[in-house]
């Protein structure tokens, strides 16, 4: 029985996404999100963080989920 892949959503916090797979950190950094350990990463949604940093959240979520699907 194959395990179901977990999807990252824009409503998750960065910390939740990193808890799914820590190796997603470089993808966040490629998009300009370097403060992965800051307090806001614990409670702020990926969507809110992307807005603050001027990042296309849909492109980020797509890249994160494609990375997870390829593992």
PyMOL commands that set and color helices and strands:
alter all, ss='L'
color gray80, all
select helices_A, chain A and resi 14-20+22-30+39-43+46-53+57-69
alter helices_A, ss='H'
color red, helices_A
deselect
rebuild
show_as cartoon
